[in-house]
């Protein structure tokens, strides 16, 4: 590996974090806080997701208990 190849590799290694940090700052600067209407929509979507997954887990548990009792028996 020649000296110029080593310098190129070193420049590439240094350039990647610089570009990442620059893109990160651009992203953060472009972001904004949600207004109350948008916040409520996000909150409702998250709540519906929690409720749906909770109901699904409850239904799976209700189905699993009798099947498990049949397979294992009352040992």
N, C-alpha and C positions, 0 to 999 in steps of 0.2 A: 504494500500500500504506500503510495507516494505521499509526499507532504500535502500536495494540492487536494488529493482525494480525502485525506484526513481532515483538512480544513472544510471541505464541502460537507462531509459527514457531520462535523461539529456544528456547522452553520444550520444544517437541517435539524439537528437535535435541539438547538436553541430556538429555532424558528417556530416549531410546533407549539410549545407552551405560550409563546408570544401571541400567536394567532388565536389560540384558545382563549386566552385572557381578554384579548381585544373583542372577540365575538361575544364573550360573556358580558362584558361591560355594555356593548351595544344592546344586547338582549335585556339587561336589567334596566337600562335607560328607556327602552321602548315600552316596558311594562307599566301598567297603571293599576291603581286600586279599583276594585269593582264598586259600582254604585250600589245603592240599597236594593234595587230591583234585581240586578244581576246576582248579588249575594244571596238573595232569597231563592232565586232559581237554582243556584248551585246547592244551597242548603237543602232544598226540597228533593233534588235529585239524589243527594247523598243519603238522605233519610229514607227515600224509597228503596235505594239499594240495600241499606241496612235491613229494612223490613223484609224485602224479598229474600235476601240470603238467610235471615233469621227464620222466616217461614219455611224455606226450603230445608234448612237444617232440622227444624222441628218435625217436618213431614218425614224426612229420611229416618230420624230417630224413632218416630212412631212406627214406621214400617220395620225397622231393624229389630226392635225389641221382641215382637212376637215371633219373627223368623228365627232369631237367635235362641229363643226359648224352645222352639220346635226342634231345631237342630241339636242343641246341647242337652235339652231336657232339664228336668228339675233336679240336677245332681247336687 
